[in-house]
Amino acid sequence: AAMRCAPVAFTNYGDYYSLKLMAGMQGAITHMDQMAIASSIALSMATAYLMNIEPYSIKETEEVFELIDTISHSIKGIETVVYRSRKEEEIANLYTRFSLDLENALKSKQDIIEIEKKWGSSAYVLESLPYAFYAFLNNPNDFEQVLYNCLRAEDTDTVTSMALTLAGAYIGFNNIPKV
């Protein structure tokens, strides 16, 4: 559900209430699960947020944490259950992964390989979406590094589509390196 939500963000980037509603609806079409709906909302909100700031303007870690807080707030209360992670047999959901784990991982500057071992990077959204966010937020001003981090994932197409959606929304089409 999350990897196909970009059009929701592109058409509703100025209206967060409509964006949240449409992101949830598009997720529910194929994934009537709280975490899947939250994933679509989280990625849509982040994409819209990034479209509303200047390219290459994220300079301080506080700005990254402001984005994480915005995403966390947008999905707070959607997941009323917790899920078992596949890597460390922990109990988590996207809200805790974003509001606690993602922020802590960025503060401690964990290597992407550590993140993959700890969270995973398969198609399971509790793995792929946080991994994609980490791949982007760890180096938001370096498109090629974001891509490189995505290519290390287990499910490269899912992770890459989500992380590069964030990167493209942030730096803009004209700033994407031409290979």
DONU-814037 format. One record per residue (C-alpha): residue in one letter; x, y, z. Coordinates in steps of 0.25 Angstrom, whole numbers, padded with zeros to 4 digits, always signed. Example, Ala and Ser with C-alpha at 12.3 -4.5 7.8 and 13.67 -1.06 7.14 Angstrom:
// DONU-814037
A+0049-0018+0031/S+0055-0004+0029/
//
This chain:
// DONU-814037
A+0000+0000+0000/A+0011+0010+0004/M+0019+0008-0009/R+0008+0013-0018/C+0003+0025-0010/A+0012+0036-0016/P+0000+0041-0025/V-0008+0044-0013/A+0003+0053-0007/F+0005+0059-0021/T-0010+0063-0022/N-0012+0067-0008/Y+0001+0072-0003/G-0005+0085+0002/D-0017+0079+0009/Y-0012+0070+0020/Y-0027+0065+0024/S-0030+0061+0010/L-0017+0055+0008/K-0018+0046+0021/L-0032+0042+0017/M-0028+0038+0003/A-0015+0031+0007/G-0023+0023+0017/M-0034+0019+0007/Q-0024+0016-0004/G-0017+0007+0006/A-0029+0000+0010/I-0033-0004-0004/T-0023-0016-0004/H-0018-0016+0010/M-0030-0015+0021/D-0019-0015+0032/Q-0016-0004+0042/M-0001-0004+0039/A-0003-0004+0024/I-0012+0008+0025/A-0003+0015+0034/S+0009+0012+0025/S+0001+0019+0013/I-0002+0031+0022/A+0013+0032+0027/L+0019+0032+0013/S+0009+0041+0007/M+0010+0051+0019/A+0025+0051+0018/T+0025+0052+0003/A+0016+0064+0004/Y+0024+0070+0015/L+0037+0069+0007/M+0030+0075-0005/N+0027+0088+0003/I+0041+0091+0007/E+0053+0096-0001/P+0062+0086-0008/Y+0075+0083+0000/S+0070+0091+0012/I+0071+0080+0022/K+0084+0084+0029/E+0082+0081+0044/T+0077+0068+0051/E+0066+0076+0057/E+0060+0077+0044/V+0060+0062+0042/F+0054+0060+0055/E+0043+0070+0052/L+0039+0062+0040/I+0039+0049+0048/D+0030+0056+0059/T+0021+0060+0048/I+0020+0046+0042/S+0019+0040+0056/H+0007+0050+0059/S+0000+0047+0046/I-0001+0032+0049/K-0002+0032+0065/G-0014+0024+0069/I-0017+0017+0055/E-0010+0004+0060/T-0017-0001+0072/V-0010-0014+0071/V+0005-0018+0071/Y+0012-0027+0062/R+0024-0037+0063/S+0036-0033+0056/R+0043-0043+0047/K+0057-0040+0051/E+0058-0039+0066/E+0045-0045+0070/E+0041-0031+0077/I+0027-0026+0078/A+0026-0013+0070/N+0017-0005+0061/L+0020+0007+0051/Y+0017+0017+0061/T+0027+0012+0071/R+0037+0009+0060/F+0036+0024+0055/S+0035+0031+0068/L+0045+0023+0076/D+0054+0014+0068/L+0056+0023+0055/E+0060+0035+0063/N+0069+0027+0073/A+0076+0021+0061/L+0078+0034+0054/K+0083+0040+0067/S+0093+0029+0069/K+0097+0029+0054/Q+0095+0014+0052/D+0101+0009+0040/I+0091+0004+0029/I+0096-0010+0031/E+0093-0010+0045/I+0079-0005+0042/E+0076-0016+0032/K+0081-0026+0042/K+0072-0020+0053/W+0059-0016+0046/G+0060-0024+0033/S+0058-0019+0019/S+0048-0029+0013/A+0034-0026+0007/Y+0028-0026+0021/V+0025-0012+0023/L+0030-0012+0038/E+0043-0014+0031/S+0043-0008+0018/L+0037+0006+0021/P+0046+0009+0033/Y+0058+0004+0025/A+0054+0013+0014/F+0052+0025+0023/Y+0066+0022+0029/A+0072+0021+0016/F+0067+0035+0012/L+0068+0042+0025/N+0082+0038+0028/N+0087+0045+0016/P+0075+0054+0011/N+0084+0063+0002/D+0091+0052-0005/F+0082+0045-0015/E+0093+0035-0020/Q+0096+0031-0005/V+0081+0029-0003/L+0080+0020-0015/Y+0093+0012-0011/N+0086+0009+0003/C+0074+0004-0004/L+0081-0005-0013/R+0086-0012+0000/A+0072-0016+0004/E+0066-0030+0003/D+0054-0025-0005/T+0061-0014-0013/D+0049-0010-0022/T+0040-0007-0010/V+0050+0000-0002/T+0056+0008-0014/S+0042+0012-0019/M+0039+0018-0005/A+0052+0024-0001/L+0054+0031-0015/T+0040+0036-0014/L+0044+0043-0002/A+0057+0048-0008/G+0051+0052-0021/A+0040+0060-0014/Y+0051+0067-0006/I+0061+0071-0016/G+0051+0072-0028/F+0052+0066-0042/N+0062+0075-0048/N+0072+0072-0037/I+0072+0057-0038/P+0085+0053-0044/K+0085+0048-0058/V+0092+0035-0059/
//
